[in-house]
Amino acid sequence: HAIDWMPAAGFDRASAGTDVAPDGSGADVLAVADGEILIVKDPDAPGARASVEDETGTMIVQRLPGGRYAFYQHLMPGIPVKRGERVRKGQVIGRVGSTGHVTQPHLHFHIADGIAPLDSEGLPYRLGAGRIIGTYPNREAFRGGEPWRAEAGRPVDGLPGPYAVIRFNP
């Protein structure tokens, strides 16, 4: 039930925050719901080869209602929220990065039943905003920077399919 979020070719960097690079690094990461920050993990050795325990890189775990936990991983160092802080849906809590075991900047996001990334079960969830506006035909097209195929926009209903291009409204 995890999704790796990366920018589509031609994304509007100005819509993703300030100081956003063409590869999407630096884009704002927003809290998905009201909740409490339980873990803020910022590895001590940026750039060092990650161990299994550090694959997540810089990470935030947020307690959500109903015994669920949101994981935001591979963030840029310098998290602006602190452990124990209450955050609101839509609040900037971090920035997209490439820490931990990654091949390119992205946000790894998932919901789980516990606060340990390797000892918790992923849980299904539904996206409550956004429209699917197109798709990439495959991974190679995305990685090669090829244009995506536009589609008639439709609401996201559950989790999007592979290589979906989604536009979120502010």
C-alpha atoms as one frame of an Amber mdcrd trajectory, in Angstrom:
protein
   0.000   0.000   0.000   3.024   2.284  -0.303   3.459   4.897  -2.997   6.654
   6.570  -4.158   5.692  10.103  -5.237   7.839  11.712  -7.950   7.193  14.718
 -10.187   5.825  14.125 -13.690   7.569  15.672 -16.700   6.578  19.305 -16.975
   5.355  19.674 -13.381   4.894  23.227 -12.113   7.727  23.709  -9.622   6.099
  26.872  -8.261   3.091  24.795  -7.161   5.305  22.512  -5.055   6.809  25.078
  -2.667   9.887  27.280  -2.721  13.374  26.256  -3.858  12.140  23.150  -5.689
  14.696  21.558  -8.034  13.793  20.201 -11.494  14.011  16.642 -10.076  11.397
  17.488  -7.415  13.788  17.618  -4.468  12.810  20.345  -2.039   9.080  20.070
  -2.788   6.871  20.577   0.239   5.642  17.455   2.043   2.256  18.072   3.655
   0.598  16.303   6.582  -2.175  14.050   5.238  -4.372  14.573   8.309  -4.440
  16.178  11.739  -2.262  14.210  14.124   0.789  14.030  16.353   4.396  13.650
  15.215   5.790  10.576  16.988   9.158  10.113  15.266  11.529  12.497  13.531
  14.552  10.569  12.260  17.426  12.465  10.706  20.448  10.194  10.017  23.765
  11.399  11.405  25.817  10.668   8.297  24.178  12.133   5.154  25.517  10.451
   2.033  26.750   7.344   3.867  25.596   3.967   2.587  22.440   3.152   4.504
  22.116   0.041   6.656  18.862  -1.913   6.620  17.700   0.106   9.637  18.479
   3.371   7.832  16.895   2.564   4.457  14.118   5.032   5.247  16.552   7.944
   5.383  15.245  11.088   7.003  11.749  10.128   8.137   8.650  11.318   9.974
   6.028   9.072  11.572   2.700  10.721  12.348  -0.053   9.244  14.552  -3.419
   9.384  12.779  -6.875   8.692  14.200  -7.954   5.055  14.467  -4.609   3.485
  15.436  -2.930   4.242  12.126   0.460   5.782  11.448   1.608   7.755   8.403
   5.205   7.295   7.223   6.970   9.992   5.192  10.423   8.750   4.125  13.569
   9.839   2.217  13.058  13.484   3.222  15.657  16.245   3.128  17.523  16.749
   6.401  16.323  19.636   8.531  12.775  18.604   9.477  10.721  21.645  10.631
   8.504  19.691  13.064   9.421  18.110  16.378   8.485  14.915  18.202   5.245
  15.456  20.143   4.103  18.360  17.957   0.470  18.395  16.810   0.129  19.136
  13.099  -2.838  19.995  10.897  -3.820  18.490   7.562  -1.998  20.365   4.794
   0.749  21.726   7.067   4.283  21.591   5.630   6.150  18.996   7.689   9.180
  18.308   5.485  10.680  18.460   2.017  11.209  15.784  -0.634  14.759  14.457
  -0.560  16.927  11.492  -1.432  18.178  10.219   1.929  18.437   6.537   2.770
  18.437   3.860   0.096  17.134   5.612  -3.042  17.977   6.047  -6.709  16.352
   9.476  -7.117  14.555  12.075  -4.991  11.028  11.053  -4.027   8.584  10.812
  -1.154   7.883   7.269   0.006   4.496   7.324   1.762   2.481   4.613   3.445
   0.070   3.975   6.309   0.760   1.196   8.833  -0.565  -0.314  12.051   2.571
   0.485  14.094   5.424   2.965  14.362   8.302   0.680  13.302   8.823   0.715
   9.519  10.117  -2.870   9.349   7.833  -4.362  12.032   4.458  -2.908  11.040
   1.854  -4.042   8.543   0.946  -1.698   5.712  -2.708  -0.730   5.678  -4.950
   0.240   2.772  -6.049   3.844   2.480  -7.862   6.092   0.046  -6.708   9.376
  -1.393  -9.312  12.045  -0.719  -8.177  14.619  -3.246  -6.705  14.943  -6.678
  -7.544  13.928 -10.216  -5.829  11.400 -12.452  -4.978  13.392 -15.577  -2.776
  10.909 -17.418  -0.336   8.011 -17.269   3.115   6.979 -18.339   3.082   3.760
 -20.390   5.867   2.210 -18.286   8.787   2.865 -15.946  11.262   3.444 -18.775
   9.117   6.248 -20.214   8.945   7.939 -16.816  12.657   7.559 -16.084  13.543
   8.707 -19.605  11.628  11.945 -19.144   9.232  11.117 -21.962   5.898  12.926
 -21.995   2.980  11.238 -20.277  -0.304  10.494 -22.049  -3.105  12.879 -21.095
  -6.513  11.425 -20.218  -9.882  12.951 -19.430  -9.493  13.844 -15.760 -11.188
  11.583 -13.248 -11.172  11.603  -9.455  -8.686   9.392  -7.675 -10.743   6.491
  -6.329  -8.636   4.602  -3.816  -4.987   4.109  -4.715  -3.937   5.145  -8.221
  -2.553   2.607 -10.668   1.124   2.420 -11.623   2.598   5.436 -13.395  -0.530
   7.563 -12.894  -0.143  11.339 -13.206  -2.179  13.085 -10.532  -2.906  16.774
 -10.108  -3.702  17.888  -6.578  -5.582  21.116  -6.082  -4.365  23.479  -3.384
